[in-house]
Amino acid sequence: MQKPCSGERSPLSMTADLSRRAFMKAGGAAVLGAAVAGSSRAGGAAPAIPSPTARDTFGLLEAGKGIPVIFDTDIGGDIDDTWALAMLLMSPELDVRLVVSDGSNSIYRARLMAKLLEVFERTEVPVGVGFKRGDKPGRQSAWVGDYDLSTYPGTVHEDGVDAMIQTIRASSDPVSLVCTGPVPNVAAAVERDPLITRQARFVGMHGSVRRGYGNSPKIAREANVRGDPKALREVFAAPWDVTITPLDTCGIVRLTGEKFQKVYQCKHPGMQALMENYRVWRIRPDRPEPGPMTASSTLFDTVAVYLAFSEELLRMERLGIRVTDDGYTLIDDDARAINCATAWKDLDAFEDLLVARLTGAR
């Protein structure tokens, strides 16, 4: 186990396939109810089996357990997914069972995660490859180099969707599916096995409810939604507990000043790899020399990781959210209600927690 950065003190921790056609036609919950009823005594009523909620998963911490997590991500595009993976691996509340590359170019993304897991000395975590395969160069290819997935000391699942299903089914405790990209993998998993919604909850970085990018009062077509609106619509419609951090809250998270410097100067190998990736990511054809690193970019996805184990610092609202074909997430009283983190109670405290997690001062 790697040591935290020197000089940091440890604060207390805060807190059977069914076809998609049948599933969607029957409204999801009805299909699941029928499946459960089929296993009951003839003439007997099947008991309702609720999907796990945030309260259920947070209760695992009170019982002295870690929260089982699957991380589904389009890492390797924007850098915030890499920050989120680092936070995930450094949070003692979370028991990371699987990481899966989502979106297009999934081999490149899986290679990036596997190399990072080696640096973090977390090769007990399996890596799944999403079904939209590809291995084209990305923003962090200079750091990934010629890393070969076949050399990863841990397990690599070529069918990341199946690995997701099997991981959920094998868990005796409810699984939090933390998603920080478009969600074709998750939609495919629910299509293959709708019953996984009885053993998991969905936590995502998706949408723009009342605020847009840069805290604009104009809502936006948020990138993770815009990337595959149909898949997200299907995921939101599935009969499980859904929680999201839209741009309203995740779009204003950024480390500056002393907070950024604590991460930047940290000697933990994982943080050094994070900074190396950040440095590589900042270089663009129009900006070959971006200047000194004095602040992070917007760290959207770290808020989804936080929501896997706590909601204490956020104001949560239950809102009907409709996903449009062009990628908006609109408040609609007739749409299925989901849990939305719409405002911060204490953004400074979250930034402090994020720094503490990343530097190992937990």
LOTORLUM-948173 format. One record per residue (C-alpha): residue in one letter; y, z, x. Coordinates in nm, 3 decimals. Layout:
<atoms>
+-----+---------+---------+---------+
| res |      yy |      zz |      xx |
+-----+---------+---------+---------+
|   a |       Y |       Z |       X |
...
+-----+---------+---------+---------+
</atoms>
This chain:
<atoms>
+-----+---------+---------+---------+
| res |      yy |      zz |      xx |
+-----+---------+---------+---------+
|   m |   0.000 |   0.000 |   0.000 |
|   q |   0.336 |  -0.096 |   0.147 |
|   k |   0.603 |   0.169 |   0.203 |
|   p |   0.935 |   0.172 |   0.019 |
|   c |   1.256 |   0.098 |   0.201 |
|   s |   1.362 |   0.376 |   0.435 |
|   g |   1.641 |   0.602 |   0.319 |
|   e |   1.571 |   0.558 |  -0.053 |
|   r |   1.487 |   0.863 |  -0.265 |
|   s |   1.241 |   0.838 |  -0.552 |
|   p |   1.395 |   0.910 |  -0.894 |
|   l |   1.169 |   0.993 |  -1.187 |
|   s |   1.018 |   0.688 |  -1.353 |
|   m |   1.194 |   0.578 |  -1.671 |
|   t |   1.031 |   0.563 |  -1.892 |
|   a |  -1.533 |  -1.727 |  -3.190 |
|   d |  -1.272 |  -2.007 |  -3.184 |
|   l |  -1.076 |  -2.092 |  -3.498 |
|   s |  -0.892 |  -2.421 |  -3.512 |
|   r |  -0.516 |  -2.418 |  -3.510 |
|   r |  -0.516 |  -2.628 |  -3.826 |
|   a |  -0.708 |  -2.358 |  -4.012 |
|   f |  -0.500 |  -2.087 |  -3.857 |
|   m |  -0.163 |  -2.238 |  -3.945 |
|   k |  -0.274 |  -2.354 |  -4.290 |
|   a |  -0.390 |  -2.006 |  -4.382 |
|   g |  -0.082 |  -1.843 |  -4.240 |
|   g |  -0.245 |  -1.676 |  -3.942 |
|   a |  -0.279 |  -1.327 |  -4.083 |
|   a |  -0.497 |  -1.448 |  -4.370 |
|   v |  -0.734 |  -1.618 |  -4.129 |
|   l |  -0.758 |  -1.304 |  -3.921 |
|   g |  -0.813 |  -1.097 |  -4.231 |
|   a |  -1.093 |  -1.328 |  -4.338 |
|   a |  -1.253 |  -1.306 |  -3.995 |
|   v |  -1.250 |  -0.927 |  -4.012 |
|   a |  -1.376 |  -0.928 |  -4.371 |
|   g |  -1.665 |  -1.146 |  -4.268 |
|   s |  -1.789 |  -0.874 |  -4.038 |
|   s |  -1.773 |  -0.605 |  -4.309 |
|   r |  -2.049 |  -0.498 |  -4.545 |
|   a |  -2.106 |  -0.731 |  -4.839 |
|   g |  -1.880 |  -0.622 |  -5.121 |
|   g |  -1.685 |  -0.386 |  -4.893 |
|   a |  -1.316 |  -0.415 |  -4.823 |
|   a |  -1.218 |  -0.487 |  -4.463 |
|   p |  -0.979 |  -0.233 |  -4.314 |
|   a |  -0.643 |  -0.363 |  -4.199 |
|   i |  -0.622 |  -0.398 |  -3.822 |
|   p |  -0.258 |  -0.390 |  -3.716 |
|   s |  -0.146 |  -0.565 |  -3.403 |
|   p |  -0.022 |  -0.334 |  -3.125 |
|   t |   0.347 |  -0.257 |  -3.121 |
|   a |   0.586 |  -0.152 |  -2.846 |
|   r |   0.533 |   0.209 |  -2.951 |
|   d |   0.156 |   0.167 |  -2.912 |
|   t |   0.188 |   0.030 |  -2.560 |
|   f |   0.451 |   0.282 |  -2.452 |
|   g |   0.209 |   0.550 |  -2.575 |
|   l |  -0.025 |   0.451 |  -2.294 |
|   l |   0.228 |   0.592 |  -2.047 |
|   e |   0.227 |   0.926 |  -2.229 |
|   a |  -0.153 |   0.924 |  -2.192 |
|   g |  -0.117 |   0.876 |  -1.817 |
|   k |  -0.224 |   0.511 |  -1.825 |
|   g |  -0.059 |   0.194 |  -1.705 |
|   i |   0.033 |  -0.076 |  -1.956 |
|   p |  -0.191 |  -0.384 |  -1.913 |
|   v |   0.026 |  -0.690 |  -1.855 |
|   i |  -0.026 |  -1.065 |  -1.831 |
|   f |   0.269 |  -1.247 |  -1.675 |
|   d |   0.313 |  -1.605 |  -1.799 |
|   t |   0.593 |  -1.778 |  -1.610 |
|   d |   0.755 |  -2.105 |  -1.505 |
|   i |   0.834 |  -1.951 |  -1.166 |
|   g |   0.964 |  -2.189 |  -0.903 |
|   g |   1.248 |  -2.334 |  -1.110 |
|   d |   1.524 |  -2.078 |  -1.155 |
|   i |   1.494 |  -1.791 |  -0.906 |
|   d |   1.501 |  -1.514 |  -1.166 |
|   d |   1.127 |  -1.553 |  -1.233 |
|   t |   1.065 |  -1.457 |  -0.871 |
|   w |   1.282 |  -1.146 |  -0.910 |
|   a |   1.090 |  -1.066 |  -1.230 |
|   l |   0.753 |  -1.097 |  -1.055 |
|   a |   0.876 |  -0.864 |  -0.780 |
|   m |   0.992 |  -0.610 |  -1.038 |
|   l |   0.660 |  -0.639 |  -1.220 |
|   l |   0.460 |  -0.573 |  -0.905 |
|   m |   0.681 |  -0.278 |  -0.808 |
|   s |   0.680 |  -0.102 |  -1.148 |
|   p |   0.421 |   0.179 |  -1.162 |
|   e |   0.423 |   0.173 |  -1.541 |
|   l |   0.261 |  -0.171 |  -1.543 |
|   d |  -0.101 |  -0.264 |  -1.474 |
|   v |  -0.083 |  -0.633 |  -1.386 |
|   r |  -0.409 |  -0.794 |  -1.500 |
|   l |  -0.324 |  -1.164 |  -1.458 |
|   v |  -0.040 |  -1.401 |  -1.366 |
|   v |  -0.037 |  -1.753 |  -1.509 |
|   s |   0.182 |  -2.051 |  -1.426 |
|   d |   0.335 |  -2.206 |  -1.737 |
|   g |   0.539 |  -2.515 |  -1.807 |
|   s |   0.492 |  -2.837 |  -1.612 |
|   n |   0.398 |  -2.854 |  -1.243 |
|   s |   0.168 |  -2.554 |  -1.281 |
|   i |  -0.019 |  -2.593 |  -0.950 |
|   y |   0.305 |  -2.563 |  -0.750 |
|   r |   0.397 |  -2.254 |  -0.951 |
|   a |   0.052 |  -2.098 |  -0.903 |
|   r |   0.071 |  -2.159 |  -0.527 |
|   l |   0.407 |  -1.983 |  -0.515 |
|   m |   0.272 |  -1.681 |  -0.703 |
|   a |  -0.044 |  -1.660 |  -0.495 |
|   k |   0.154 |  -1.660 |  -0.170 |
|   l |   0.388 |  -1.393 |  -0.304 |
|   l |   0.094 |  -1.178 |  -0.415 |
|   e |  -0.042 |  -1.195 |  -0.061 |
|   v |   0.291 |  -1.079 |   0.081 |
|   f |   0.304 |  -0.792 |  -0.168 |
|   e |  -0.057 |  -0.703 |  -0.080 |
|   r |  -0.154 |  -0.741 |  -0.445 |
|   t |  -0.437 |  -0.991 |  -0.419 |
|   e |  -0.642 |  -0.792 |  -0.670 |
|   v |  -0.427 |  -0.972 |  -0.931 |
|   p |  -0.593 |  -1.297 |  -1.048 |
|   v |  -0.388 |  -1.618 |  -1.062 |
|   g |  -0.429 |  -1.861 |  -1.351 |
|   v |  -0.322 |  -2.225 |  -1.346 |
|   g |  -0.154 |  -2.349 |  -1.663 |
|   f |  -0.277 |  -2.660 |  -1.837 |
|   k |   0.032 |  -2.873 |  -1.764 |
|   r |  -0.087 |  -2.943 |  -1.414 |
|   g |   0.120 |  -3.088 |  -1.134 |
|   d |   0.210 |  -3.012 |  -0.775 |
|   k |   0.543 |  -3.180 |  -0.718 |
|   p |   0.804 |  -3.022 |  -0.490 |
|   g |   1.024 |  -2.759 |  -0.649 |
|   r |   1.327 |  -2.548 |  -0.559 |
|   q |   1.113 |  -2.304 |  -0.356 |
|   s |   0.874 |  -2.552 |  -0.192 |
|   a |   1.030 |  -2.490 |   0.149 |
|   w |   0.900 |  -2.132 |   0.130 |
|   v |   0.564 |  -2.219 |  -0.025 |
|   g |   0.500 |  -2.475 |   0.248 |
|   d |   0.142 |  -2.603 |   0.264 |
|   y |  -0.008 |  -2.290 |   0.109 |
|   d |  -0.348 |  -2.377 |  -0.037 |
|   l |  -0.469 |  -2.198 |  -0.351 |
|   s |  -0.826 |  -2.212 |  -0.220 |
|   t |  -0.727 |  -1.966 |   0.055 |
|   y |  -0.605 |  -1.699 |  -0.188 |
|   p |  -0.818 |  -1.386 |  -0.125 |
|   g |  -0.824 |  -1.299 |  -0.494 |
|   t |  -0.949 |  -1.488 |  -0.798 |
|   v |  -0.800 |  -1.820 |  -0.905 |
|   h |  -0.868 |  -1.940 |  -1.260 |
|   e |  -0.832 |  -2.316 |  -1.295 |
|   d |  -0.811 |  -2.269 |  -1.674 |
|   g |  -0.528 |  -2.023 |  -1.703 |
|   v |  -0.531 |  -2.032 |  -2.083 |
|   d |  -0.895 |  -1.925 |  -2.097 |
|   a |  -0.826 |  -1.656 |  -1.838 |
|   m |  -0.550 |  -1.525 |  -2.062 |
|   i |  -0.784 |  -1.507 |  -2.361 |
|   q |  -1.065 |  -1.341 |  -2.167 |
|   t |  -0.830 |  -1.088 |  -2.007 |
|   i |  -0.695 |  -0.983 |  -2.346 |
|   r |  -1.043 |  -0.961 |  -2.497 |
|   a |  -1.177 |  -0.758 |  -2.204 |
|   s |  -0.904 |  -0.494 |  -2.223 |
|   s |  -0.979 |  -0.168 |  -2.400 |
|   d |  -0.604 |  -0.108 |  -2.429 |
|   p |  -0.343 |  -0.337 |  -2.587 |
|   v |  -0.205 |  -0.601 |  -2.353 |
|   s |   0.161 |  -0.692 |  -2.319 |
|   l |   0.203 |  -1.064 |  -2.265 |
|   v |   0.529 |  -1.098 |  -2.070 |
|   c |   0.655 |  -1.455 |  -2.086 |
|   t |   0.952 |  -1.591 |  -1.892 |
|   g |   0.938 |  -1.965 |  -1.955 |
|   p |   0.841 |  -2.218 |  -2.220 |
|   v |   0.517 |  -2.102 |  -2.378 |
|   p |   0.267 |  -2.392 |  -2.408 |
|   n |  -0.002 |  -2.174 |  -2.247 |
|   v |   0.048 |  -1.897 |  -2.499 |
|   a |   0.054 |  -2.136 |  -2.795 |
|   a |  -0.268 |  -2.292 |  -2.665 |
|   a |  -0.429 |  -1.949 |  -2.627 |
|   v |  -0.347 |  -1.855 |  -2.987 |
|   e |  -0.476 |  -2.195 |  -3.101 |
|   r |  -0.808 |  -2.143 |  -2.920 |
|   d |  -0.852 |  -1.782 |  -3.026 |
|   p |  -0.616 |  -1.645 |  -3.294 |
|   l |  -0.787 |  -1.306 |  -3.279 |
|   i |  -0.618 |  -1.224 |  -2.949 |
|   t |  -0.309 |  -1.137 |  -3.153 |
|   r |  -0.495 |  -0.821 |  -3.263 |
|   q |  -0.513 |  -0.701 |  -2.902 |
|   a |  -0.177 |  -0.807 |  -2.758 |
|   r |   0.197 |  -0.808 |  -2.810 |
|   f |   0.440 |  -1.079 |  -2.700 |
|   v |   0.745 |  -0.995 |  -2.489 |
|   g |   0.964 |  -1.287 |  -2.392 |
|   m |   1.290 |  -1.399 |  -2.237 |
|   h |   1.392 |  -1.645 |  -2.505 |
|   g |   1.685 |  -1.754 |  -2.713 |
|   s |   2.050 |  -1.700 |  -2.783 |
|   v |   2.122 |  -1.496 |  -3.094 |
|   r |   2.494 |  -1.414 |  -3.098 |
|   r |   2.599 |  -1.483 |  -2.738 |
|   g |   2.537 |  -1.777 |  -2.508 |
|   y |   2.532 |  -1.836 |  -2.133 |
|   g |   2.787 |  -1.634 |  -1.938 |
|   n |   2.839 |  -1.406 |  -2.241 |
|   s |   3.002 |  -1.691 |  -2.430 |
|   p |   3.063 |  -1.626 |  -2.802 |
|   k |   2.906 |  -1.967 |  -2.866 |
|   i |   2.526 |  -1.959 |  -2.891 |
|   a |   2.329 |  -2.193 |  -2.666 |
|   r |   2.011 |  -2.392 |  -2.651 |
|   e |   1.845 |  -2.150 |  -2.410 |
|   a |   1.629 |  -2.325 |  -2.150 |
|   n |   1.296 |  -2.154 |  -2.224 |
|   v |   1.330 |  -2.242 |  -2.592 |
|   r |   1.461 |  -2.592 |  -2.529 |
|   g |   1.163 |  -2.659 |  -2.299 |
|   d |   0.911 |  -2.643 |  -2.586 |
|   p |   1.055 |  -2.540 |  -2.925 |
|   k |   0.733 |  -2.624 |  -3.108 |
|   a |   0.522 |  -2.395 |  -2.889 |
|   l |   0.767 |  -2.107 |  -2.928 |
|   r |   0.780 |  -2.157 |  -3.304 |
|   e |   0.400 |  -2.127 |  -3.317 |
|   v |   0.404 |  -1.816 |  -3.096 |
|   f |   0.669 |  -1.649 |  -3.312 |
|   a |   0.468 |  -1.735 |  -3.627 |
|   a |   0.146 |  -1.579 |  -3.496 |
|   p |   0.065 |  -1.237 |  -3.651 |
|   w |   0.147 |  -1.015 |  -3.356 |
|   d |   0.439 |  -0.800 |  -3.253 |
|   v |   0.714 |  -1.011 |  -3.092 |
|   t |   0.998 |  -0.877 |  -2.880 |
|   i |   1.258 |  -1.090 |  -2.703 |
|   t |   1.556 |  -1.048 |  -2.476 |
|   p |   1.792 |  -1.335 |  -2.560 |
|   l |   2.095 |  -1.439 |  -2.357 |
|   d |   2.289 |  -1.170 |  -2.541 |
|   t |   2.137 |  -0.910 |  -2.304 |
|   c |   1.954 |  -1.087 |  -2.023 |
|   g |   2.234 |  -1.335 |  -1.961 |
|   i |   2.469 |  -1.075 |  -1.814 |
|   v |   2.238 |  -0.909 |  -1.559 |
|   r |   2.348 |  -0.964 |  -1.201 |
|   l |   2.336 |  -0.747 |  -0.890 |
|   t |   2.652 |  -0.732 |  -0.683 |
|   g |   2.805 |  -0.514 |  -0.413 |
|   e |   2.606 |  -0.213 |  -0.296 |
|   k |   2.330 |  -0.273 |  -0.550 |
|   f |   2.260 |  -0.619 |  -0.414 |
|   q |   2.289 |  -0.500 |  -0.054 |
|   k |   2.018 |  -0.238 |  -0.109 |
|   v |   1.774 |  -0.514 |  -0.203 |
|   y |   1.905 |  -0.758 |   0.057 |
|   q |   1.866 |  -0.508 |   0.341 |
|   c |   1.533 |  -0.366 |   0.227 |
|   k |   1.258 |  -0.398 |   0.488 |
|   h |   0.973 |  -0.412 |   0.240 |
|   p |   0.785 |  -0.739 |   0.308 |
|   g |   0.801 |  -0.829 |  -0.060 |
|   m |   1.179 |  -0.791 |  -0.070 |
|   q |   1.215 |  -0.991 |   0.249 |
|   a |   1.008 |  -1.268 |   0.088 |
|   l |   1.225 |  -1.243 |  -0.224 |
|   m |   1.541 |  -1.287 |  -0.016 |
|   e |   1.384 |  -1.577 |   0.175 |
|   n |   1.306 |  -1.746 |  -0.155 |
|   y |   1.656 |  -1.678 |  -0.281 |
|   r |   1.801 |  -1.830 |   0.035 |
|   v |   1.586 |  -2.143 |  -0.002 |
|   w |   1.662 |  -2.171 |  -0.374 |
|   r |   2.038 |  -2.160 |  -0.317 |
|   i |   2.031 |  -2.474 |  -0.101 |
|   r |   2.098 |  -2.787 |  -0.305 |
|   p |   2.180 |  -3.147 |  -0.212 |
|   d |   2.539 |  -3.086 |  -0.324 |
|   r |   2.550 |  -2.748 |  -0.148 |
|   p |   2.348 |  -2.765 |   0.176 |
|   e |   2.531 |  -2.459 |   0.315 |
|   p |   2.591 |  -2.224 |   0.021 |
|   g |   2.745 |  -1.944 |   0.228 |
|   p |   2.648 |  -1.578 |   0.270 |
|   m |   2.442 |  -1.403 |   0.006 |
|   t |   2.656 |  -1.131 |  -0.148 |
|   a |   2.521 |  -1.118 |  -0.503 |
|   s |   2.221 |  -1.225 |  -0.706 |
|   s |   2.217 |  -1.506 |  -0.955 |
|   t |   2.172 |  -1.409 |  -1.320 |
|   l |   1.845 |  -1.216 |  -1.344 |
|   f |   1.748 |  -1.310 |  -1.699 |
|   d |   1.374 |  -1.250 |  -1.670 |
|   t |   1.389 |  -0.897 |  -1.530 |
|   v |   1.486 |  -0.772 |  -1.875 |
|   a |   1.160 |  -0.903 |  -2.024 |
|   v |   0.970 |  -0.705 |  -1.759 |
|   y |   1.168 |  -0.393 |  -1.853 |
|   l |   1.085 |  -0.442 |  -2.221 |
|   a |   0.716 |  -0.427 |  -2.132 |
|   f |   0.752 |  -0.054 |  -2.066 |
|   s |   1.080 |   0.066 |  -2.221 |
|   e |   1.355 |  -0.011 |  -2.471 |
|   e |   1.561 |   0.300 |  -2.393 |
|   l |   1.862 |   0.124 |  -2.242 |
|   l |   1.887 |  -0.152 |  -2.504 |
|   r |   1.995 |  -0.178 |  -2.865 |
|   m |   1.711 |  -0.334 |  -3.061 |
|   e |   1.745 |  -0.518 |  -3.392 |
|   r |   1.478 |  -0.661 |  -3.617 |
|   l |   1.600 |  -1.007 |  -3.712 |
|   g |   1.457 |  -1.313 |  -3.880 |
|   i |   1.470 |  -1.583 |  -3.611 |
|   r |   1.422 |  -1.954 |  -3.680 |
|   v |   1.350 |  -2.186 |  -3.387 |
|   t |   1.506 |  -2.529 |  -3.439 |
|   d |   1.369 |  -2.856 |  -3.309 |
|   d |   1.661 |  -2.888 |  -3.068 |
|   g |   1.610 |  -2.544 |  -2.914 |
|   y |   1.837 |  -2.302 |  -3.096 |
|   t |   1.722 |  -1.959 |  -3.216 |
|   l |   1.912 |  -1.895 |  -3.538 |
|   i |   1.933 |  -1.577 |  -3.742 |
|   d |   1.767 |  -1.657 |  -4.073 |
|   d |   1.675 |  -1.393 |  -4.331 |
|   d |   1.397 |  -1.619 |  -4.457 |
|   a |   1.234 |  -1.645 |  -4.113 |
|   r |   0.976 |  -1.404 |  -3.975 |
|   a |   1.144 |  -1.093 |  -3.834 |
|   i |   1.102 |  -1.014 |  -3.466 |
|   n |   1.240 |  -0.745 |  -3.234 |
|   c |   1.554 |  -0.860 |  -3.051 |
|   a |   1.736 |  -0.682 |  -2.770 |
|   t |   2.089 |  -0.777 |  -2.877 |
|   a |   2.308 |  -0.539 |  -2.675 |
|   w |   2.299 |  -0.295 |  -2.386 |
|   k |   2.338 |   0.078 |  -2.427 |
|   d |   2.370 |   0.118 |  -2.050 |
|   l |   2.362 |  -0.194 |  -1.833 |
|   d |   2.458 |   0.000 |  -1.519 |
|   a |   2.154 |   0.224 |  -1.561 |
|   f |   1.930 |  -0.082 |  -1.592 |
|   e |   2.073 |  -0.230 |  -1.273 |
|   d |   2.011 |   0.101 |  -1.095 |
|   l |   1.655 |   0.107 |  -1.224 |
|   l |   1.600 |  -0.252 |  -1.114 |
|   v |   1.721 |  -0.174 |  -0.761 |
|   a |   1.504 |   0.137 |  -0.748 |
|   r |   1.198 |  -0.057 |  -0.856 |
|   l |   1.256 |  -0.341 |  -0.611 |
|   t |   1.319 |  -0.115 |  -0.313 |
|   g |   1.033 |   0.120 |  -0.393 |
|   a |   1.256 |   0.418 |  -0.471 |
|   r |   1.089 |   0.489 |  -0.802 |
+-----+---------+---------+---------+
</atoms>
